[in-house]
Amino acid sequence: MSDYFDRVERQIVTRVEAGVPRASRLQDAFGHLYMAAAVLVVIVVAGVFLVARGAGGGSPAPSANAGASVTFNAAPGASIRDIDRSAAILAARLHGSVPSARVSSTDGRIVVSVANPRAGVRSQIIALAAPGRLAFYDWESDAITPNGKTVASQLQAQDPVALKISQGKGAIEPGGTGAGSVSRREALALASKRPGFVVLRAESAGPGPAGQSHQFYVLRNVPAVSNSAIINPHANPDPNTGTPGVVFGFTPSGRGAFEALTAAVARRGQVVGSLGEALNQHFAIAVDNVLLSVPFIDYKQFPDGITGDNGADVFGSFTTQSAKTLATVLRYGPLPVNLTATG
């Protein structure tokens, strides 16, 4: 057993509680957009994140008679150091919500033990063991159609598939199942021919009618904003409706990256809007390769994009607990390795 993650956990918890931004405490370690007068970004999330789906996507369903421990296997090829760091981050995530949890790391596995576990604690542990990798993409610029070309490059030519991915289809919003998404097999085949591309699951959660499988999109894996760009994520209800949500700010560099991203999206909206039809352009938010939201930028209202001075509010189909879980996962940063619950 290694004590490396014990030391790192103490450092992470101490510095987070002291309010030190993640960028300094761990260097390597949200829908439409509604704008308030102060230009506060409100991202409405589809609510597909952190529903105890299992870290890494392979965990068994939670049991009503869950034991006092959960065992996680690390992804093949993970180094001992990265496994220990993942254990330390997981222990830090568990520190506030499951204080009796004890995390150990040995032989490429991480074991979480809980004395006198309460109902639902296993699901909570598995949710908190999600990789937690946040990414903001330029939707039209990064998404590609089955012909391998970006959506943005085909809008002026009115390519029907590109238009569907960009603008959605009927009541289906961009990024949803059926708005230009493809099967997993098609997405993997398309991505395999282009190094540096990522497959994202469409934001509609769960199998569709009559056993329809999940659908996917392929994007260039060049996120404009990632975990290191945000600070102080915390659960906070909408002051007007009481809806659970998550609030976070941007680091100075993160603020600049967000402003640059939204400016590029707004400028493209102006260009394609010159065709005589308003085609609002979008950015996309994903966590662990699952699309959460593809908000649009109103280029007429915000021709130069949106300032990130006031951070972002994330609201959607959260429960109070899932909002807290997402905030916790984001607060302590992503895991260096993917974990899969095995027992």
C-alpha positions as a Markdown table, in Angstrom:
| # | Residue | x | y | z |
|---|---|---|---|---|
| 1 | Met | 0.0 | 0.0 | 0.0 |
| 2 | Ser | 1.2 | 3.4 | -0.9 |
| 3 | Asp | 0.9 | 6.5 | 1.3 |
| 4 | Tyr | 1.5 | 8.8 | -1.7 |
| 5 | Phe | -2.2 | 9.6 | -2.2 |
| 6 | Asp | -2.7 | 10.2 | 1.6 |
| 7 | Arg | -0.2 | 13.1 | 1.4 |
| 8 | Val | -1.6 | 14.4 | -1.9 |
| 9 | Glu | -5.2 | 14.2 | -0.5 |
| 10 | Arg | -4.3 | 16.3 | 2.5 |
| 11 | Gln | -2.7 | 18.9 | 0.3 |
| 12 | Ile | -5.7 | 19.0 | -2.1 |
| 13 | Val | -8.3 | 19.3 | 0.7 |
| 14 | Thr | -6.3 | 21.9 | 2.6 |
| 15 | Arg | -5.7 | 24.1 | -0.4 |
| 16 | Val | -9.3 | 23.8 | -1.7 |
| 17 | Glu | -10.7 | 24.7 | 1.7 |
| 18 | Ala | -8.3 | 27.6 | 1.7 |
| 19 | Gly | -9.7 | 28.8 | -1.6 |
| 20 | Val | -6.6 | 28.3 | -3.7 |
| 21 | Pro | -7.5 | 28.0 | -7.5 |
| 22 | Arg | -7.2 | 24.5 | -8.9 |
| 23 | Ala | -4.5 | 25.7 | -11.4 |
| 24 | Ser | -2.1 | 26.2 | -8.4 |
| 25 | Arg | -3.3 | 23.4 | -6.2 |
| 26 | Leu | -3.1 | 20.6 | -8.9 |
| 27 | Gln | -1.1 | 21.7 | -11.9 |
| 28 | Asp | -1.7 | 18.6 | -14.0 |
| 29 | Ala | -4.3 | 17.4 | -12.0 |
| 30 | Phe | -24.6 | 23.4 | -19.6 |
| 31 | Gly | -29.9 | 23.8 | -23.6 |
| 32 | His | -29.9 | 27.5 | -24.5 |
| 33 | Leu | -27.9 | 30.3 | -23.1 |
| 34 | Tyr | -29.9 | 32.9 | -21.3 |
| 35 | Met | -28.2 | 36.3 | -20.7 |
| 36 | Ala | -28.9 | 38.5 | -17.7 |
| 37 | Ala | -28.2 | 42.2 | -17.7 |
| 38 | Ala | -24.8 | 41.5 | -16.1 |
| 39 | Val | -24.1 | 39.0 | -18.9 |
| 40 | Leu | -24.1 | 36.1 | -16.5 |
| 41 | Val | -23.9 | 32.9 | -18.5 |
| 42 | Val | -26.6 | 30.4 | -17.7 |
| 43 | Ile | -26.2 | 27.0 | -19.2 |
| 44 | Val | -29.2 | 24.6 | -19.3 |
| 45 | Val | -28.0 | 21.1 | -19.0 |
| 46 | Ala | -29.7 | 18.0 | -20.4 |
| 47 | Gly | -29.2 | 16.2 | -17.1 |
| 48 | Val | -27.3 | 13.2 | -18.3 |
| 49 | Phe | -24.2 | 13.6 | -16.1 |
| 50 | Leu | -23.5 | 11.8 | -12.9 |
| 51 | Val | -26.6 | 9.5 | -12.6 |
| 52 | Ala | -24.5 | 6.7 | -11.1 |
| 53 | Arg | -23.7 | 5.4 | -14.5 |
| 54 | Gly | -20.4 | 4.2 | -13.2 |
| 55 | Ala | -17.0 | 5.6 | -13.6 |
| 56 | Gly | -15.6 | 4.7 | -17.0 |
| 57 | Gly | -19.1 | 3.4 | -18.0 |
| 58 | Gly | -18.6 | -0.2 | -16.9 |
| 59 | Ser | -19.9 | -0.4 | -13.4 |
| 60 | Pro | -22.7 | -2.6 | -12.2 |
| 61 | Ala | -26.0 | -1.2 | -11.1 |
| 62 | Pro | -26.1 | -0.1 | -7.5 |
| 63 | Ser | -27.5 | -2.7 | -5.1 |
| 64 | Ala | -30.0 | -2.2 | -2.3 |
| 65 | Asn | -27.7 | -4.5 | -0.3 |
| 66 | Ala | -24.4 | -2.9 | -1.2 |
| 67 | Gly | -21.5 | -3.9 | 0.9 |
| 68 | Ala | -19.1 | -1.7 | 2.9 |
| 69 | Ser | -16.6 | -1.3 | 0.1 |
| 70 | Val | -16.4 | -0.6 | -3.6 |
| 71 | Thr | -13.4 | -1.8 | -5.7 |
| 72 | Phe | -12.3 | 0.1 | -8.8 |
| 73 | Asn | -9.9 | -1.2 | -11.5 |
| 74 | Ala | -7.7 | 1.3 | -13.2 |
| 75 | Ala | -7.6 | 1.5 | -17.0 |
| 76 | Pro | -5.0 | -0.8 | -18.5 |
| 77 | Gly | -1.5 | 0.6 | -18.7 |
| 78 | Ala | -2.0 | 3.2 | -15.9 |
| 79 | Ser | 1.1 | 3.9 | -13.9 |
| 80 | Ile | 1.2 | 3.4 | -10.2 |
| 81 | Arg | 1.8 | 7.1 | -9.7 |
| 82 | Asp | -1.3 | 8.0 | -11.6 |
| 83 | Ile | -3.4 | 5.4 | -9.8 |
| 84 | Asp | -2.2 | 6.8 | -6.5 |
| 85 | Arg | -3.0 | 10.3 | -7.6 |
| 86 | Ser | -6.5 | 9.1 | -8.7 |
| 87 | Ala | -7.0 | 7.6 | -5.3 |
| 88 | Ala | -5.9 | 10.8 | -3.6 |
| 89 | Ile | -8.3 | 12.9 | -5.8 |
| 90 | Leu | -11.2 | 10.4 | -5.1 |
| 91 | Ala | -10.4 | 10.6 | -1.4 |
| 92 | Ala | -10.6 | 14.4 | -1.5 |
| 93 | Arg | -13.9 | 14.2 | -3.4 |
| 94 | Leu | -15.3 | 11.9 | -0.8 |
| 95 | His | -14.0 | 14.0 | 2.1 |
| 96 | Gly | -17.0 | 16.2 | 2.5 |
| 97 | Ser | -19.9 | 13.9 | 1.4 |
| 98 | Val | -18.8 | 10.5 | 2.7 |
| 99 | Pro | -16.4 | 11.4 | 5.6 |
| 100 | Ser | -16.2 | 7.9 | 6.9 |
| 101 | Ala | -14.8 | 6.6 | 3.5 |
| 102 | Arg | -11.3 | 5.3 | 3.5 |
| 103 | Val | -9.4 | 4.9 | 0.2 |
| 104 | Ser | -6.6 | 2.5 | -0.4 |
| 105 | Ser | -4.6 | 1.7 | -3.5 |
| 106 | Thr | -2.8 | -1.5 | -4.2 |
| 107 | Asp | -2.0 | -3.8 | -7.1 |
| 108 | Gly | -3.6 | -1.5 | -9.7 |
| 109 | Arg | -6.8 | -1.3 | -7.8 |
| 110 | Ile | -8.5 | 1.4 | -5.6 |
| 111 | Val | -10.7 | 0.3 | -2.8 |
| 112 | Val | -13.2 | 2.6 | -1.0 |
| 113 | Ser | -14.3 | 1.3 | 2.4 |
| 114 | Val | -17.1 | 2.8 | 4.4 |
| 115 | Ala | -18.0 | 2.0 | 8.0 |
| 116 | Asn | -21.7 | 1.6 | 8.6 |
| 117 | Pro | -22.7 | 2.7 | 5.0 |
| 118 | Arg | -26.0 | 4.5 | 4.7 |
| 119 | Ala | -28.5 | 3.7 | 1.9 |
| 120 | Gly | -27.3 | 5.0 | -1.5 |
| 121 | Val | -23.7 | 5.4 | -0.5 |
| 122 | Arg | -22.4 | 3.0 | -3.2 |
| 123 | Ser | -24.1 | 5.0 | -5.9 |
| 124 | Gln | -22.6 | 8.2 | -4.5 |
| 125 | Ile | -19.1 | 6.7 | -4.4 |
| 126 | Ile | -19.4 | 5.5 | -8.0 |
| 127 | Ala | -20.7 | 8.9 | -9.2 |
| 128 | Leu | -17.8 | 10.7 | -7.4 |
| 129 | Ala | -15.3 | 8.3 | -9.2 |
| 130 | Ala | -16.3 | 9.7 | -12.6 |
| 131 | Pro | -13.2 | 10.9 | -14.6 |
| 132 | Gly | -14.6 | 14.4 | -14.5 |
| 133 | Arg | -13.1 | 15.8 | -17.7 |
| 134 | Leu | -14.8 | 19.0 | -18.7 |
| 135 | Ala | -14.5 | 20.4 | -22.2 |
| 136 | Phe | -16.0 | 23.3 | -24.1 |
| 137 | Tyr | -15.9 | 23.0 | -27.9 |
| 138 | Asp | -16.8 | 25.2 | -30.9 |
| 139 | Trp | -19.7 | 23.1 | -32.1 |
| 140 | Glu | -19.8 | 24.0 | -35.8 |
| 141 | Ser | -16.1 | 24.5 | -36.2 |
| 142 | Asp | -15.2 | 21.2 | -34.5 |
| 143 | Ala | -18.0 | 18.8 | -35.4 |
| 144 | Ile | -17.7 | 16.9 | -38.7 |
| 145 | Thr | -20.3 | 15.3 | -41.0 |
| 146 | Pro | -19.9 | 11.7 | -42.3 |
| 147 | Asn | -18.0 | 13.1 | -45.3 |
| 148 | Gly | -15.2 | 14.2 | -43.0 |
| 149 | Lys | -15.7 | 18.0 | -43.5 |
| 150 | Thr | -16.5 | 20.4 | -40.6 |
| 151 | Val | -20.0 | 21.6 | -40.2 |
| 152 | Ala | -18.9 | 25.2 | -40.4 |
| 153 | Ser | -17.2 | 24.7 | -43.8 |
| 154 | Gln | -20.5 | 23.5 | -45.3 |
| 155 | Leu | -23.0 | 25.9 | -44.0 |
| 156 | Gln | -22.8 | 28.5 | -46.8 |
| 157 | Ala | -23.3 | 25.7 | -49.3 |
| 158 | Gln | -26.4 | 24.7 | -47.4 |
| 159 | Asp | -25.3 | 21.1 | -46.9 |
| 160 | Pro | -28.4 | 19.4 | -45.4 |
| 161 | Val | -26.4 | 17.2 | -43.0 |
| 162 | Ala | -24.3 | 20.2 | -41.8 |
| 163 | Leu | -27.4 | 22.3 | -41.3 |
| 164 | Lys | -29.1 | 19.6 | -39.3 |
| 165 | Ile | -26.1 | 19.2 | -37.0 |
| 166 | Ser | -25.8 | 23.0 | -36.7 |
| 167 | Gln | -29.5 | 23.9 | -36.3 |
| 168 | Gly | -31.1 | 20.7 | -35.0 |
| 169 | Lys | -34.1 | 18.9 | -36.5 |
| 170 | Gly | -37.6 | 20.0 | -35.6 |
| 171 | Ala | -38.0 | 19.9 | -31.9 |
| 172 | Ile | -34.6 | 18.2 | -31.5 |
| 173 | Glu | -31.9 | 20.7 | -30.4 |
| 174 | Pro | -28.4 | 20.6 | -31.8 |
| 175 | Gly | -26.4 | 17.9 | -30.1 |
| 176 | Gly | -29.4 | 15.7 | -29.5 |
| 177 | Thr | -30.1 | 12.2 | -30.8 |
| 178 | Gly | -31.5 | 12.5 | -34.3 |
| 179 | Ala | -30.1 | 15.9 | -35.2 |
| 180 | Gly | -27.3 | 14.5 | -37.4 |
| 181 | Ser | -26.0 | 12.0 | -34.9 |
| 182 | Val | -24.7 | 8.6 | -36.0 |
| 183 | Ser | -24.3 | 5.2 | -34.4 |
| 184 | Arg | -21.4 | 4.3 | -32.3 |
| 185 | Arg | -20.0 | 2.1 | -35.0 |
| 186 | Glu | -20.2 | 4.9 | -37.6 |
| 187 | Ala | -18.7 | 7.4 | -35.2 |
| 188 | Leu | -15.8 | 5.2 | -34.3 |
| 189 | Ala | -15.1 | 4.4 | -38.0 |
| 190 | Leu | -15.2 | 8.2 | -38.8 |
| 191 | Ala | -12.9 | 9.1 | -35.9 |
| 192 | Ser | -10.4 | 6.3 | -36.6 |
| 193 | Lys | -9.5 | 7.8 | -39.9 |
| 194 | Arg | -8.7 | 11.2 | -38.3 |
| 195 | Pro | -6.2 | 11.3 | -35.5 |
| 196 | Gly | -7.0 | 13.9 | -32.9 |
| 197 | Phe | -10.8 | 13.5 | -33.1 |
| 198 | Val | -13.1 | 12.5 | -30.2 |
| 199 | Val | -16.5 | 10.7 | -30.2 |
| 200 | Leu | -19.1 | 12.4 | -28.0 |
| 201 | Arg | -22.4 | 10.8 | -27.0 |
| 202 | Ala | -25.5 | 12.7 | -27.9 |
| 203 | Glu | -27.0 | 14.6 | -25.1 |
| 204 | Ser | -30.3 | 12.5 | -25.1 |
| 205 | Ala | -29.7 | 10.1 | -22.2 |
| 206 | Gly | -30.5 | 6.4 | -22.3 |
| 207 | Pro | -31.7 | 4.0 | -25.1 |
| 208 | Gly | -34.3 | 5.4 | -27.4 |
| 209 | Pro | -37.7 | 3.9 | -28.3 |
| 210 | Ala | -37.8 | 0.3 | -29.3 |
| 211 | Gly | -34.3 | -0.3 | -28.0 |
| 212 | Gln | -32.6 | 2.4 | -30.1 |
| 213 | Ser | -29.0 | 2.6 | -29.1 |
| 214 | His | -27.1 | 5.7 | -28.1 |
| 215 | Gln | -26.1 | 8.1 | -30.9 |
| 216 | Phe | -22.9 | 10.0 | -31.3 |
| 217 | Tyr | -21.0 | 13.0 | -32.9 |
| 218 | Val | -17.4 | 13.3 | -33.9 |
| 219 | Leu | -15.5 | 16.4 | -33.1 |
| 220 | Arg | -11.9 | 17.7 | -33.3 |
| 221 | Asn | -10.5 | 17.2 | -29.9 |
| 222 | Val | -9.4 | 20.7 | -29.3 |
| 223 | Pro | -11.4 | 22.0 | -26.4 |
| 224 | Ala | -11.3 | 25.7 | -25.8 |
| 225 | Val | -12.0 | 25.4 | -22.1 |
| 226 | Ser | -11.2 | 22.6 | -19.8 |
| 227 | Asn | -11.1 | 21.9 | -16.0 |
| 228 | Ser | -8.1 | 24.1 | -15.4 |
| 229 | Ala | -10.0 | 27.1 | -16.7 |
| 230 | Ile | -12.6 | 27.2 | -13.9 |
| 231 | Ile | -12.5 | 28.0 | -10.2 |
| 232 | Asn | -14.7 | 27.5 | -7.2 |
| 233 | Pro | -17.4 | 25.3 | -8.6 |
| 234 | His | -20.2 | 24.9 | -6.1 |
| 235 | Ala | -23.9 | 23.8 | -6.0 |
| 236 | Asn | -26.2 | 26.7 | -5.9 |
| 237 | Pro | -30.0 | 26.9 | -6.6 |
| 238 | Asp | -31.5 | 29.4 | -9.0 |
| 239 | Pro | -32.5 | 32.3 | -6.8 |
| 240 | Asn | -35.7 | 32.8 | -8.8 |
| 241 | Thr | -36.9 | 29.2 | -9.1 |
| 242 | Gly | -35.0 | 27.2 | -6.6 |
| 243 | Thr | -33.8 | 24.8 | -9.3 |
| 244 | Pro | -30.6 | 23.0 | -8.3 |
| 245 | Gly | -27.5 | 24.1 | -10.2 |
| 246 | Val | -23.8 | 24.6 | -10.2 |
| 247 | Val | -22.0 | 27.9 | -10.2 |
| 248 | Phe | -18.3 | 28.5 | -11.1 |
| 249 | Gly | -16.0 | 31.2 | -12.1 |
| 250 | Phe | -13.2 | 31.4 | -14.7 |
| 251 | Thr | -9.5 | 31.8 | -14.1 |
| 252 | Pro | -8.0 | 34.8 | -15.9 |
| 253 | Ser | -6.8 | 32.6 | -18.7 |
| 254 | Gly | -10.0 | 30.7 | -18.7 |
| 255 | Arg | -12.0 | 33.9 | -18.9 |
| 256 | Gly | -10.0 | 34.9 | -22.0 |
| 257 | Ala | -10.5 | 31.4 | -23.5 |
| 258 | Phe | -14.2 | 31.5 | -23.0 |
| 259 | Glu | -14.5 | 35.1 | -24.4 |
| 260 | Ala | -12.4 | 34.0 | -27.5 |
| 261 | Leu | -14.6 | 31.0 | -28.0 |
| 262 | Thr | -17.9 | 32.9 | -27.9 |
| 263 | Ala | -16.5 | 35.7 | -30.0 |
| 264 | Ala | -15.5 | 33.2 | -32.7 |
| 265 | Val | -19.0 | 31.6 | -32.6 |
| 266 | Ala | -20.7 | 35.1 | -32.8 |
| 267 | Arg | -18.5 | 36.2 | -35.7 |
| 268 | Arg | -19.4 | 33.0 | -37.6 |
| 269 | Gly | -23.0 | 33.6 | -36.9 |
| 270 | Gln | -22.8 | 37.0 | -38.6 |
| 271 | Val | -21.1 | 35.5 | -41.6 |
| 272 | Val | -23.6 | 32.7 | -42.2 |
| 273 | Gly | -26.4 | 35.1 | -41.3 |
| 274 | Ser | -25.6 | 37.1 | -44.4 |
| 275 | Leu | -27.1 | 34.3 | -46.4 |
| 276 | Gly | -30.5 | 35.8 | -45.5 |
| 277 | Glu | -31.4 | 33.3 | -42.8 |
| 278 | Ala | -30.4 | 33.6 | -39.2 |
| 279 | Leu | -28.3 | 30.6 | -38.3 |
| 280 | Asn | -27.2 | 31.0 | -34.7 |
| 281 | Gln | -24.0 | 29.3 | -34.0 |
| 282 | His | -23.1 | 27.2 | -30.9 |
| 283 | Phe | -20.5 | 26.0 | -28.5 |
| 284 | Ala | -20.8 | 22.6 | -26.8 |
| 285 | Ile | -20.2 | 21.5 | -23.2 |
| 286 | Ala | -19.2 | 17.9 | -22.5 |
| 287 | Val | -18.1 | 16.0 | -19.4 |
| 288 | Asp | -16.4 | 12.6 | -19.9 |
| 289 | Asn | -17.3 | 12.6 | -23.6 |
| 290 | Val | -21.0 | 13.0 | -23.0 |
| 291 | Leu | -22.6 | 16.1 | -24.4 |
| 292 | Leu | -24.4 | 18.1 | -21.8 |
| 293 | Ser | -25.5 | 21.1 | -23.7 |
| 294 | Val | -25.0 | 23.0 | -27.0 |
| 295 | Pro | -25.9 | 26.6 | -26.2 |
| 296 | Phe | -26.2 | 29.2 | -29.0 |
| 297 | Ile | -24.7 | 32.7 | -29.1 |
| 298 | Asp | -27.2 | 35.4 | -30.3 |
| 299 | Tyr | -24.7 | 37.2 | -32.6 |
| 300 | Lys | -27.1 | 40.2 | -32.9 |
| 301 | Gln | -27.1 | 40.8 | -29.2 |
| 302 | Phe | -23.5 | 39.8 | -28.6 |
| 303 | Pro | -21.6 | 40.4 | -31.8 |
| 304 | Asp | -18.3 | 40.3 | -30.0 |
| 305 | Gly | -19.1 | 37.2 | -27.9 |
| 306 | Ile | -19.7 | 37.0 | -24.1 |
| 307 | Thr | -17.5 | 38.2 | -21.3 |
| 308 | Gly | -16.6 | 35.6 | -18.7 |
| 309 | Asp | -16.3 | 38.1 | -15.9 |
| 310 | Asn | -19.3 | 36.7 | -14.0 |
| 311 | Gly | -18.5 | 33.1 | -14.6 |
| 312 | Ala | -21.3 | 30.6 | -15.4 |
| 313 | Asp | -24.4 | 29.2 | -13.8 |
| 314 | Val | -25.3 | 25.6 | -14.8 |
| 315 | Phe | -29.0 | 24.6 | -14.4 |
| 316 | Gly | -31.0 | 21.8 | -15.8 |
| 317 | Ser | -32.4 | 18.4 | -14.7 |
| 318 | Phe | -30.3 | 18.2 | -11.6 |
| 319 | Thr | -31.4 | 16.9 | -8.2 |
| 320 | Thr | -29.9 | 18.7 | -5.2 |
| 321 | Gln | -27.5 | 15.7 | -4.8 |
| 322 | Ser | -26.4 | 15.4 | -8.4 |
| 323 | Ala | -25.7 | 19.2 | -8.5 |
| 324 | Lys | -23.5 | 18.7 | -5.4 |
| 325 | Thr | -21.8 | 15.7 | -7.0 |
| 326 | Leu | -21.0 | 17.6 | -10.2 |
| 327 | Ala | -19.6 | 20.6 | -8.3 |
| 328 | Thr | -17.4 | 18.3 | -6.2 |
| 329 | Val | -16.1 | 16.4 | -9.2 |
| 330 | Leu | -15.2 | 19.7 | -10.9 |
| 331 | Arg | -13.7 | 21.2 | -7.8 |
| 332 | Tyr | -11.0 | 18.6 | -7.2 |
| 333 | Gly | -10.1 | 18.2 | -10.9 |
| 334 | Pro | -10.2 | 15.2 | -13.2 |
| 335 | Leu | -8.8 | 11.8 | -12.4 |
| 336 | Pro | -5.5 | 10.9 | -14.2 |
| 337 | Val | -6.9 | 7.5 | -15.1 |
| 338 | Asn | -10.4 | 6.1 | -15.7 |
| 339 | Leu | -11.8 | 3.8 | -13.0 |
| 340 | Thr | -14.3 | 1.0 | -13.4 |
| 341 | Ala | -16.2 | -0.4 | -10.4 |
| 342 | Thr | -16.0 | -4.1 | -10.1 |
| 343 | Gly | -17.3 | -4.9 | -6.7 |
